[in-house]
Amino acid sequence: MTMVQSIPARDVTLNTLKQQFNLQSTQDPQFFPEWSATYPDLNDREKAALNRVQENFLALTENPPLLENSVKMVVLAPLLDLAGFYRPPFHLETEASISLEMADEGITIQGRIDVLVEKNTLWLLVIESKRSDFAVSRAIPQALAYMLANPQGDRATFGAITNGNEFLFLKAVRQPTAKYTNSRLFSLINPGNELYNVLQILKGIGQIVVQK
């Protein structure tokens, strides 16, 4: 009887995903147009709320590090609210368990998604949050492992990684060919308030899925 070995998703590398699932990065701008699309302007209420989020986050970073649960509470929770993900037709789960079997290896990748936004049985958005001194790029393999576990493998799954200060969006499909790409990095320390862009993208992704 073959023993199934389990490895934590946080320990997965891009090389592992490439070898086991033939996952490839794509530079085709048509694969992930959602992050750079032109969306409607936010209203004054939304902008004021995001300005408050930015102010709260920057105030808290004066005593680093800002831990993962604080990132969820201070930055992520208000964004999900403004994006409308707490209400139908969306369903939100936290700490959702996933299991991803590697091909012919007797190895399973296991982990818990910080925040999973669904519509019906479709995984819309996988969100991974980290402490404020954690580089979001380090979490790309972990987020992709979660996204590849989407049972709707022929449908695109969107992902977002944040440490409170920075946001990175991902898009991946598993079938017919496993591939992914990412957005540019959005940061709260850039001039202006790039949470405006982040919210527009979140709302845009939600609308795209609702209309399908």
N, C-alpha and C positions, 0 to 999 in steps of 0.2 A: 504494500500500500504506500503510495507516494505521499510524503509529508508536504503540505502546502506551507511555504514560507511567506510570512507577512513582513512588509517593510513600510515604514511610515512615509506618507506622501511628502513630508518636509525634507526627507533625505533623497528624494528622487532628483536626478540630473537630466538636463536636456539630452545628453548623450544616451541615457537609458531609454528615454521616450523615442528617440530617433531609431535606436536599434530594435526595440520591442514592438513599436507601432508604426515604424517607418514615417514618423512625424517629420514634416519638412516645413521650414520657414518660407514664406512667400513674400516677395516684394511687389507683387501686383497691386497697384492702388485700387483696382476694382474689387479686390477681395474684401476689403474693410473700408468702404466709403462712409460708413455710419459715423466714424469718429471725427471726420473732417467736413461733414456736410454743413450746409448753411441752414440753421434752424431759426424759428421765430425768436425775437428778442424776449427776454424775461420781463415780467412786469415789476413795478416799483416795490411791491410787497416781497417778491422773491429776492430781488437784489438786496433789500434791506436785511432780510433774514440771512442771506449768505455773507453779507458784510459783518453781521454779528457773529456768525460761525468763525470767520477768519480772525476777528478780533479776539474771540475766546481762545482759539487755538494758539495764536501768537502769544497771548498773555500766559498761557500754561507752559509754553516752551521756555519761559524764563527760568523754570526749575525742572530741567530735563532729568531722565527721559520721561516722555509721556507714554504710559503703558498701553497695551493693546485694547483693554476694556475702555480706557479713557478715550482712545481714538474712536471707538465705536459710538460712545455716548456723545462726545462733543462734536464730531465731524460727520460721521456716517449716518447716525440716526436722523438728524434734520435733513440731510440730503435725500434719504429714502422717502421721508415724509413729503418733501417738496416735489419729488418725482412721481408721487402718487402710488408708490409700491406697497403701501399698507392697506390699500383698498382694492375691491374687485375691479377688474377681472384678475388681479394678481394675487398670488399667495406667497407668503414669506416664511421661510424656515431658518432657524439658527442652529448651528452645530449639527448640520445634516451629515450623517455617516455615508461614506462612499467606499466602494470596493472595485478595484480595477485589476483584472487578471491579465498577466503578461502571456504572450504567445509561447506555448510549449516549454514553459520554464518552471511551472509549479510554484510561481511566485505571485502574490497578490499585493497590490498597493492599497493601503488603507489610510483613511484620514477623516477629518471632519471639516466640512465647509463652514466658514464663519457665518456667511449669509447667503442663502439661496433664494432667488426670486423666480417664481414659476408662473406660468399661465396654463391652466389645465394640466396636461402631463408634460408640457414643454418647459425645459430649463431655459429660462430667459437669461439670467445673469448670475454668475458665480463671483462672489466678492470675498477677497482675502484681506484681512487687516493685520497690521504689524505695529510694533512699538515705534515711536517717532525717530529713533536713531538707527532703524533698520532700512537698508537700501531696498526699494521696491523691486529692483531688477533681480535680487536674490530669490524672490518668491515666484518668479515666472514659471520654473518647472513644476512647483507645487500646484499653482493655479491651473496649469495646463493638464496636469494629471487629473485634477477634479473635473475639468471640462471634458476630457476624453471619456470620463465615466458616465457621461450623459447617455441614458438609454435610448434617446432619440438621436442616434449617431449620424443619421443622414441630414439632420437639421443643424444649423449653425448655433453655437453657444457663445455668448459674450461673457467676458470676465473683466474684473476690475481689481486692482491691487492698490492699497493705500497704506501709508504710514501716518496719515493725518495731514502731513505737509505736501506729499507728492501723490499723484494719481496716474496710473497707467492702465489703459484699456487693452483688452485682448479679444481676438475672435478666432475660433477654431471649429473645424469640422473633422469628423472621423471617417466618413464615407463619402464618395468612393475612394478618396485619397486623403489621408490624415495630413492636414496642414494648418498653419496658424500665422498670424502676424500681430503686431502691436501698434498702438497709437504713439504719438509723441508723449513726452512726459509733461504733465501739468503740475505746477508748484504754487503754493500759497505765498512763497517769498518773491515770486516774480512781480513786476509792477502791475498794478491793478488788482483784480481779484479773479483768478482763473477758476474759482469755484463756479463762476457763471458758465464757463465752457463745460465744466464737468456736469452740471445740472442739465444743460441743454442736451448733452450727449445721452445722459440717462433717460431723459424724457423722450428723446428721439428714438432710442432703442425700444422703449416701451410702446410707443405708437406704432412702430414698424411691425412689432409682433402682434399687436392688437388687430391691425388691419389685415393680417394674413388669414 
